[in-house]
Amino acid sequence: MATPPSTNSRLLDVAVDHFGRLGLEGASTRAIARDADTLMSSITYHFGGKSGLYLAAADHIAANMHTQIAPTLERAAALCGDDGDIDAARAAIQAIIGGMTMVMLHDDTAAESRFIVREQAEPTEAFTRLYSGVMGQMLERLSKLIKRVADNRLTETQCRVRAMTLVGQVLVFRVARATVMTGMGWTHIGPEEAAVIVETITANIDAILDQLQAGDPA
């Protein structure tokens, strides 16, 4: 039998959902406490108020992201260590993007994604907390792997921009989910739809890395 979430964990899950939908100013701690089935006083006691709860919600997301993405980064590190060759670097890039794709396609990330999108538009201290976790680590690792595939021909800035574009084609399926669903005529993303997305992203990455490996501008 699964262990039920702690009161704080439940409260933070609810807070992430409310803040993601309504923002810091629009969300009500009273409504959050009610939906989390806890007392208003528990927010003040544990988090000091709404601002503290908001930052704790960001930390909660960062911790969840680490749980979801860290195994993928570990697999990538196993595929390509510091002395890995170009083929190993390519395999590691595909592993990172593939793992991230499966996380972004899962419905459980919807509330967290709404929170993150708000922080993308108007960054606060919460975004710093989000980025300093596994998000920043993933982009840093991708940049280094891209530099290896390009045989060190690219500058750090060029590698970082390419890492952002690789991640961007995954994020669109979460942050622009309504556009994706309408444009594709889908009502949900199940195994069949996910397979098409993964196949396409994998092919896109291979094409980009082929150009980088050949020394062509990409």
C-alpha positions in Angstrom: 0.0 0.0 0.0 1.4 3.5 -1.0 2.3 5.8 1.9 -0.1 8.8 2.0 1.5 12.2 1.4 2.4 14.2 4.4 0.3 17.2 5.3 3.0 19.6 4.1 3.5 17.7 0.8 -0.3 17.8 0.1 -0.3 21.5 1.0 2.5 22.2 -1.4 0.9 20.2 -4.2 -2.2 22.3 -3.8 -0.2 25.5 -3.6 1.6 24.7 -6.8 -1.7 24.2 -8.6 -3.3 27.4 -7.2 -0.2 29.6 -7.8 0.2 28.1 -11.3 -3.4 29.0 -12.2 -3.8 32.3 -10.4 -0.3 33.6 -9.7 1.1 34.9 -6.4 -1.3 37.8 -6.1 -4.4 36.0 -7.3 -4.1 32.9 -5.2 -5.7 32.8 -1.8 -4.1 31.1 1.2 -7.5 30.4 2.6 -8.5 28.6 -0.6 -5.2 26.7 -0.6 -5.7 25.6 3.0 -9.2 24.6 2.3 -8.3 22.4 -0.7 -5.4 20.9 1.1 -7.7 20.1 4.0 -5.5 21.8 6.5 -5.7 24.9 8.8 -4.8 28.4 7.7 -2.5 28.6 10.7 -0.3 25.8 9.3 0.7 28.0 6.4 1.8 30.8 8.8 3.5 28.3 11.1 5.4 26.4 8.5 6.0 29.1 5.8 5.4 32.5 7.4 2.6 33.5 5.0 1.8 33.5 1.3 5.2 34.6 0.0 7.0 32.0 2.0 4.5 29.3 0.7 5.2 30.5 -2.8 8.9 30.0 -2.5 8.4 26.7 -0.8 6.2 25.7 -3.7 9.1 26.5 -6.1 11.4 24.4 -3.9 8.8 21.6 -4.0 8.8 21.7 -7.8 12.6 21.7 -8.0 12.7 18.7 -5.7 10.2 16.9 -7.9 12.1 17.8 -11.0 15.2 16.4 -9.5 13.4 13.1 -8.7 12.2 12.9 -12.3 15.2 14.0 -14.2 18.2 13.0 -12.0 18.1 9.3 -13.2 18.2 10.5 -16.8 21.3 12.6 -16.1 22.9 9.7 -14.3 22.2 7.5 -17.3 23.7 10.1 -19.6 26.8 10.4 -17.4 27.2 6.6 -17.6 26.9 6.8 -21.4 29.4 9.6 -21.8 32.0 10.4 -19.1 34.6 13.1 -19.2 36.6 11.1 -21.7 33.7 10.0 -23.9 33.9 10.1 -27.7 31.5 11.8 -30.1 29.2 8.7 -30.4 29.0 8.5 -26.6 28.1 12.2 -26.4 25.4 11.8 -29.0 23.9 8.9 -27.1 24.0 10.9 -23.9 22.2 13.9 -25.5 19.5 11.6 -26.8 19.1 10.0 -23.4 18.7 13.4 -21.7 16.2 14.7 -24.2 14.3 11.4 -24.3 14.0 11.3 -20.6 12.8 14.9 -20.5 10.3 14.3 -23.2 8.6 11.5 -21.2 8.4 13.7 -18.1 6.9 16.7 -20.1 4.3 14.5 -21.8 3.0 13.1 -18.5 -0.2 14.8 -17.2 1.2 14.9 -13.7 3.5 17.8 -14.7 0.7 20.1 -15.8 0.4 22.1 -12.6 4.1 22.5 -12.1 4.5 23.6 -15.7 1.9 26.4 -15.2 3.9 27.6 -12.2 7.1 27.5 -14.2 5.6 29.3 -17.2 4.5 32.2 -14.9 8.0 32.4 -13.6 9.4 32.5 -17.1 7.2 35.5 -17.9 8.0 37.4 -14.7 10.9 35.8 -12.9 11.1 36.2 -9.1 13.3 34.6 -6.5 11.3 31.4 -7.1 12.8 31.1 -10.6 16.3 31.3 -9.2 15.4 28.3 -7.0 13.9 26.4 -9.9 16.9 27.0 -12.2 19.6 26.3 -9.7 18.4 22.8 -9.4 18.3 20.1 -12.0 17.1 22.5 -14.7 20.4 24.3 -14.8 22.4 21.1 -14.4 20.6 19.6 -17.4 21.3 22.6 -19.7 25.0 22.7 -18.5 25.4 19.1 -19.3 23.8 19.4 -22.7 26.0 22.3 -23.6 29.2 20.3 -22.8 28.0 17.3 -24.8 27.2 19.5 -27.8 30.7 21.0 -27.6 32.1 17.5 -27.7 29.9 16.5 -30.7 31.1 19.6 -32.5 34.7 18.7 -31.7 35.2 21.9 -29.7 34.6 24.1 -32.8 31.7 26.1 -31.1 32.0 28.7 -28.4 30.3 28.3 -25.1 27.6 30.7 -26.1 26.9 28.8 -29.3 26.7 25.5 -27.4 24.3 27.0 -24.8 22.0 28.4 -27.5 21.9 25.0 -29.2 21.1 23.3 -25.9 18.2 25.7 -25.4 16.8 24.9 -28.9 17.0 21.1 -28.2 15.1 21.6 -25.0 12.6 24.0 -26.6 11.3 21.4 -29.0 10.4 19.3 -25.9 8.9 22.1 -23.9 6.4 23.0 -26.6 4.5 19.8 -25.9 3.9 21.0 -22.3 3.8 24.8 -22.3 1.9 25.0 -25.6 -0.2 21.9 -24.9 -3.5 23.5 -26.1 -1.9 24.5 -29.5 -0.4 21.0 -29.8 -3.8 19.3 -29.1 -5.8 21.6 -31.4 -3.2 21.5 -34.2 -3.0 17.7 -34.1 -6.7 17.1 -33.5 -5.8 15.1 -30.4 -7.9 14.8 -27.3 -5.1 13.2 -25.2 -1.5 12.1 -25.5 -1.4 8.4 -25.0 1.3 5.8 -25.9 0.6 6.1 -29.7 0.8 9.9 -29.7 3.9 9.9 -27.4 5.7 7.4 -29.7 5.2 9.7 -32.7 6.5 12.7 -30.7 9.6 10.8 -29.4 10.4 9.5 -32.9 10.2 13.0 -34.4 12.3 14.6 -31.7 14.9 11.9 -31.9 15.1 12.4 -35.7 15.4 16.2 -35.3 18.2 15.8 -32.8 20.1 13.3 -35.0 19.8 15.8 -38.0 21.2 18.7 -35.8 24.0 16.6 -34.4 24.9 15.2 -37.9 25.4 18.8 -39.0 27.5 19.7 -36.0 29.6 16.6 -36.3 30.2 17.3 -40.0 31.3 20.9 -39.2 28.3 22.5 -41.0 26.6 25.5 -39.3 23.4 24.4 -37.6 
